[in-house]
Amino acid sequence: MDVLKKLEILADAAKYDVACTSSGVNRGAKAGQLGNALSAGCCHSFTADGRCISLLKVLMTNVCVYDCAYCASRCSNEVPRAAFTPRELADLTISFYRRNYIEGLFLSSGVIKNADYTTELMIQTLQILRQEYRFNGYIHAKGVPGASPELVDQLGRLADRMSVNMELPSQKSLALLCPQKSKHSILSPMRQIRDSMAEDAESRSLARRNTTYLAQKAPRRKQRAFVPAGQSTQMIIGATPESDFQILTLSAALYQQMNLKRVFFSAYLPVNDDARLPQNDAIQLNREHRLYQADWLLRFYKFDVTEIIDQAHPFLETDVDPKANWALNHLDFFPVEVNKASLEELLRVPGIGAKGARMIIKARRTHALGESELRKLGIAYKRARYFITCNGSYGGTGVDFSREGLHAMLAAPIKGGRHGRRADKALPGQLSLFGDEVVGAAKPLLTQKPQPVLVLA
């Protein structure tokens, strides 16, 4: 089997991992048009400063000795199988990088033979990239549950980020759908990665404090940091009966105890016919979306799980986001005065984000803030006005200040207004982002004579 065929099989098999986002588009180049898009292989992730980067997202192999009920690559499925050699995958990655298709690699794998053998193949691939090709780009590697601590350490020294997937939110669900995995085999490498990151950071900090470089002697080359971008995990949502309360409680515990950078949620996608799985084709994308919103509140808005959800109401509301739902349940807290409220109070207001709250604190040092100033700061005033006052003036006049009245306003579809959606207002000949009219619209522009340009010296 040639390398491109392997890429087609193994990139398609990797799309179920949501730790980064696949493009999902397969569009070839055409005469008279610019660019193309490939659904196989390319995905996107984001750097700490918000920059979007393209990654080659692929499996080392989709051969797997496990028989997890929800997985398309499980051993009992009759699907095309393939496996890269370390050299093939390293060469392919560098080939894509040199053509500016990607900026890094996202590498996962099925379990071929056993966890140690699979991890060794991944290590060999990354060693070729890091040591032979001197590749210094971003690499995200998936840890294989059950791999020996020595191999986990080697992999962590070569990757920028590692992740060990929780897969399912409870030991009971693991025993039901993937009995070959256990809670211990998943948590053990997560603890090792956490401890190794802490030890590495401490030793580097100590070395910086105690090292003095002489002018005539160059510093010794540093060893690569252990997983400098941190670790993450993923859970499948909807394949088992756990509630949102259980899922968020587990997520909060993982953030606190394992020092995770991110917990990813993946709505269960029916790809197998198995009596242990839900017997419907419904994909709970809206539930996944609400869980991500709640997760954001835990990480950036200083919310506790019990403030967002509890055992009496174990599932998140579907028609309003978790922050708005909290506000509706605590109307005695509102309205707050934006010119006097603390950062913690502003973070509780629907329509005011973490960045917006800090900007309000900074801006009100020089002048009082009203509606126009809040809009200029990027605050979603249409939502925030029901929960704030500006210099004592309430912006939600005419709306019933009750849970039912405000719920109706927050659950209503958002109207973009004159500055919103412009798809229906495109001028004749204007290029659209999607659709067959792109070709027709582009031809007049391509045939126009270039206009003289005034250059200022």
JORA-V598722 format. One record per pair of residues at least 12 apart in sequence whose C-alpha atoms are under 8 Angstrom apart, sorted by sequence separation. I is the first residue (numbers start at 1). J is the second residue. D is the distance in whole Angstrom. If there is no record, write none. Layout:
# JORA-V598722
I | J | D
I | J | D
This chain:
# JORA-V598722
25 | 37 | 6
26 | 38 | 4
42 | 54 | 6
43 | 55 | 5
63 | 75 | 7
93 | 105 | 7
171 | 183 | 6
251 | 263 | 7
269 | 281 | 8
429 | 441 | 5
25 | 38 | 6
26 | 39 | 5
42 | 55 | 6
43 | 56 | 6
170 | 183 | 8
270 | 283 | 8
429 | 442 | 8
23 | 37 | 8
24 | 38 | 8
25 | 39 | 5
26 | 40 | 8
41 | 55 | 8
42 | 56 | 5
43 | 57 | 6
141 | 155 | 8
269 | 283 | 6
294 | 308 | 7
308 | 322 | 6
343 | 357 | 6
360 | 374 | 8
23 | 38 | 7
24 | 39 | 5
41 | 56 | 5
42 | 57 | 6
107 | 122 | 8
268 | 283 | 6
308 | 323 | 8
343 | 358 | 7
386 | 401 | 8
429 | 444 | 8
23 | 39 | 6
24 | 40 | 8
41 | 57 | 5
267 | 283 | 6
268 | 284 | 7
22 | 39 | 7
41 | 58 | 6
267 | 284 | 6
360 | 377 | 8
63 | 81 | 6
141 | 159 | 6
267 | 285 | 6
308 | 326 | 6
343 | 361 | 7
359 | 377 | 7
22 | 41 | 8
23 | 42 | 6
62 | 81 | 6
63 | 82 | 7
140 | 159 | 6
141 | 160 | 8
143 | 162 | 6
145 | 164 | 7
307 | 326 | 7
342 | 361 | 8
371 | 390 | 7
22 | 42 | 6
23 | 43 | 6
61 | 81 | 8
62 | 82 | 6
63 | 83 | 7
139 | 159 | 5
140 | 160 | 6
141 | 161 | 6
142 | 162 | 6
143 | 163 | 6
144 | 164 | 7
166 | 186 | 6
267 | 287 | 8
370 | 390 | 5
386 | 406 | 8
22 | 43 | 4
23 | 44 | 7
61 | 82 | 6
62 | 83 | 7
138 | 159 | 8
139 | 160 | 5
140 | 161 | 5
141 | 162 | 5
142 | 163 | 5
143 | 164 | 5
165 | 186 | 7
267 | 288 | 6
327 | 348 | 7
356 | 377 | 7
369 | 390 | 7
370 | 391 | 7
21 | 43 | 5
22 | 44 | 6
61 | 83 | 4
138 | 160 | 6
139 | 161 | 7
140 | 162 | 6
141 | 163 | 7
142 | 164 | 6
164 | 186 | 7
266 | 288 | 7
327 | 349 | 7
338 | 360 | 8
356 | 378 | 7
369 | 391 | 7
20 | 43 | 6
21 | 44 | 5
60 | 83 | 6
61 | 84 | 6
140 | 163 | 8
142 | 165 | 8
265 | 288 | 6
327 | 350 | 7
356 | 379 | 6
368 | 391 | 7
20 | 44 | 6
21 | 45 | 7
60 | 84 | 6
119 | 143 | 8
20 | 45 | 5
60 | 85 | 8
119 | 144 | 7
164 | 189 | 7
200 | 225 | 7
291 | 316 | 8
323 | 348 | 7
324 | 349 | 8
339 | 364 | 6
118 | 144 | 8
164 | 190 | 7
200 | 226 | 6
265 | 291 | 7
290 | 316 | 7
297 | 323 | 7
323 | 349 | 8
324 | 350 | 6
353 | 379 | 8
163 | 190 | 8
233 | 260 | 8
265 | 292 | 7
290 | 317 | 8
323 | 350 | 6
352 | 379 | 6
383 | 410 | 7
12 | 40 | 6
119 | 147 | 7
130 | 158 | 7
231 | 259 | 8
232 | 260 | 5
235 | 263 | 8
237 | 265 | 6
264 | 292 | 8
290 | 318 | 7
293 | 321 | 7
294 | 322 | 6
351 | 379 | 6
352 | 380 | 7
11 | 40 | 5
12 | 41 | 7
60 | 89 | 8
115 | 144 | 6
197 | 226 | 6
231 | 260 | 5
232 | 261 | 6
233 | 262 | 7
234 | 263 | 6
235 | 264 | 6
236 | 265 | 6
237 | 266 | 6
238 | 267 | 6
239 | 268 | 5
287 | 316 | 8
293 | 322 | 7
294 | 323 | 8
339 | 368 | 6
351 | 380 | 5
11 | 41 | 5
115 | 145 | 7
116 | 146 | 8
196 | 226 | 7
197 | 227 | 7
230 | 260 | 7
231 | 261 | 6
232 | 262 | 5
233 | 263 | 5
234 | 264 | 4
235 | 265 | 5
236 | 266 | 5
237 | 267 | 5
238 | 268 | 5
339 | 369 | 6
351 | 381 | 7
115 | 146 | 6
116 | 147 | 5
120 | 151 | 7
123 | 154 | 7
127 | 158 | 7
197 | 228 | 7
230 | 261 | 6
231 | 262 | 7
232 | 263 | 6
233 | 264 | 6
234 | 265 | 6
235 | 266 | 6
236 | 267 | 6
237 | 268 | 5
287 | 318 | 7
290 | 321 | 6
338 | 369 | 7
351 | 382 | 8
8 | 40 | 6
107 | 139 | 8
115 | 147 | 5
116 | 148 | 6
119 | 151 | 7
123 | 155 | 6
126 | 158 | 6
232 | 264 | 8
234 | 266 | 7
236 | 268 | 6
263 | 295 | 8
286 | 318 | 7
290 | 322 | 7
351 | 383 | 5
352 | 384 | 7
7 | 40 | 8
8 | 41 | 8
104 | 137 | 5
105 | 138 | 6
106 | 139 | 6
107 | 140 | 6
108 | 141 | 6
109 | 142 | 7
111 | 144 | 8
119 | 152 | 8
122 | 155 | 8
126 | 159 | 8
197 | 230 | 8
350 | 383 | 6
351 | 384 | 5
7 | 41 | 7
103 | 137 | 6
104 | 138 | 5
105 | 139 | 5
106 | 140 | 5
107 | 141 | 5
108 | 142 | 5
193 | 227 | 8
350 | 384 | 5
22 | 57 | 8
86 | 121 | 6
90 | 125 | 6
94 | 129 | 8
103 | 138 | 7
104 | 139 | 6
105 | 140 | 6
106 | 141 | 6
107 | 142 | 6
108 | 143 | 8
116 | 151 | 7
123 | 158 | 8
349 | 384 | 6
85 | 121 | 8
86 | 122 | 7
89 | 125 | 7
90 | 126 | 7
119 | 155 | 8
145 | 181 | 8
56 | 93 | 7
73 | 110 | 7
152 | 189 | 7
156 | 193 | 8
194 | 231 | 8
240 | 277 | 8
350 | 387 | 7
86 | 124 | 6
87 | 125 | 6
90 | 128 | 6
193 | 231 | 8
239 | 277 | 6
240 | 278 | 8
349 | 387 | 6
86 | 125 | 4
90 | 129 | 6
94 | 133 | 8
146 | 185 | 5
239 | 278 | 6
349 | 388 | 8
85 | 125 | 8
145 | 185 | 5
146 | 186 | 7
149 | 189 | 7
153 | 193 | 8
87 | 128 | 7
145 | 186 | 5
152 | 193 | 8
15 | 57 | 8
86 | 128 | 8
147 | 189 | 8
302 | 344 | 8
14 | 57 | 7
146 | 189 | 8
149 | 192 | 7
153 | 196 | 8
248 | 291 | 8
301 | 344 | 8
14 | 58 | 5
145 | 189 | 7
251 | 295 | 8
13 | 58 | 8
14 | 59 | 6
65 | 110 | 8
66 | 111 | 7
11 | 57 | 6
12 | 58 | 8
13 | 59 | 7
56 | 102 | 6
64 | 110 | 5
65 | 111 | 6
143 | 189 | 8
238 | 284 | 7
248 | 294 | 8
252 | 298 | 7
301 | 347 | 6
11 | 58 | 4
54 | 101 | 7
55 | 102 | 5
60 | 107 | 7
62 | 109 | 6
63 | 110 | 6
64 | 111 | 5
65 | 112 | 6
237 | 284 | 8
244 | 291 | 7
248 | 295 | 7
301 | 348 | 8
10 | 58 | 6
11 | 59 | 6
54 | 102 | 5
55 | 103 | 6
56 | 104 | 6
57 | 105 | 6
58 | 106 | 6
59 | 107 | 6
60 | 108 | 6
61 | 109 | 5
62 | 110 | 5
63 | 111 | 7
64 | 112 | 5
65 | 113 | 7
10 | 59 | 5
13 | 62 | 7
53 | 102 | 8
54 | 103 | 6
55 | 104 | 5
56 | 105 | 5
57 | 106 | 5
58 | 107 | 6
59 | 108 | 5
60 | 109 | 5
61 | 110 | 6
62 | 111 | 8
63 | 112 | 6
64 | 113 | 8
65 | 114 | 7
10 | 60 | 7
53 | 103 | 6
54 | 104 | 7
55 | 105 | 5
56 | 106 | 6
57 | 107 | 6
58 | 108 | 6
59 | 109 | 5
60 | 110 | 7
61 | 111 | 8
338 | 388 | 6
7 | 58 | 7
10 | 61 | 7
53 | 104 | 8
55 | 106 | 6
58 | 109 | 8
59 | 110 | 7
61 | 112 | 7
237 | 288 | 7
335 | 386 | 7
336 | 387 | 6
337 | 388 | 6
338 | 389 | 6
339 | 390 | 7
10 | 62 | 6
335 | 387 | 4
336 | 388 | 5
337 | 389 | 5
338 | 390 | 6
339 | 391 | 7
252 | 305 | 7
301 | 354 | 7
334 | 387 | 5
335 | 388 | 5
336 | 389 | 6
337 | 390 | 6
338 | 391 | 8
300 | 354 | 7
334 | 388 | 7
335 | 389 | 6
337 | 391 | 7
337 | 392 | 7
249 | 305 | 6
248 | 305 | 7
13 | 72 | 7
13 | 73 | 7
42 | 102 | 7
245 | 305 | 8
60 | 121 | 8
60 | 122 | 7
194 | 258 | 6
245 | 309 | 6
162 | 227 | 6
194 | 259 | 7
244 | 309 | 8
245 | 310 | 6
158 | 224 | 7
160 | 226 | 8
161 | 227 | 5
169 | 235 | 7
245 | 311 | 7
157 | 224 | 6
159 | 226 | 8
160 | 227 | 5
161 | 228 | 7
164 | 231 | 8
165 | 232 | 8
166 | 233 | 6
167 | 234 | 6
168 | 235 | 5
169 | 236 | 8
173 | 240 | 6
191 | 258 | 6
157 | 225 | 6
158 | 226 | 8
159 | 227 | 6
160 | 228 | 5
161 | 229 | 5
162 | 230 | 7
163 | 231 | 5
164 | 232 | 7
165 | 233 | 5
166 | 234 | 6
167 | 235 | 5
168 | 236 | 6
190 | 258 | 7
246 | 314 | 8
157 | 226 | 5
158 | 227 | 8
160 | 229 | 5
161 | 230 | 5
162 | 231 | 5
163 | 232 | 5
164 | 233 | 5
165 | 234 | 5
166 | 235 | 6
167 | 236 | 6
168 | 237 | 8
245 | 314 | 5
156 | 226 | 5
157 | 227 | 6
160 | 230 | 7
161 | 231 | 6
162 | 232 | 7
163 | 233 | 5
164 | 234 | 8
165 | 235 | 7
244 | 314 | 6
245 | 315 | 6
9 | 80 | 7
156 | 227 | 5
161 | 232 | 8
243 | 314 | 6
244 | 315 | 5
331 | 402 | 8
9 | 81 | 7
10 | 82 | 7
168 | 240 | 8
170 | 242 | 8
243 | 315 | 6
244 | 316 | 7
331 | 403 | 8
9 | 82 | 7
10 | 83 | 8
153 | 226 | 8
169 | 242 | 7
329 | 403 | 7
328 | 403 | 5
6 | 82 | 6
6 | 83 | 7
169 | 246 | 8
6 | 84 | 7
169 | 247 | 6
328 | 406 | 7
328 | 407 | 7
3 | 84 | 8
169 | 250 | 7
3 | 88 | 7
324 | 410 | 8
320 | 407 | 8
320 | 410 | 7
320 | 411 | 6
319 | 411 | 6
14 | 108 | 7
177 | 276 | 7
176 | 276 | 8
70 | 177 | 7
69 | 177 | 5
68 | 177 | 6
69 | 178 | 6
68 | 178 | 4
67 | 178 | 7
68 | 179 | 8
66 | 178 | 8
68 | 180 | 8
67 | 180 | 8
66 | 180 | 7
70 | 239 | 8
72 | 271 | 6
70 | 270 | 7
71 | 271 | 7
72 | 272 | 7
70 | 271 | 7
71 | 272 | 7
70 | 272 | 6
69 | 272 | 7
69 | 274 | 7
69 | 276 | 7
70 | 277 | 7
69 | 277 | 7
19 | 233 | 8
19 | 234 | 7
18 | 234 | 7
17 | 234 | 8
19 | 264 | 6
18 | 264 | 7
18 | 265 | 7
18 | 266 | 6
17 | 266 | 8
33 | 439 | 7
32 | 439 | 8
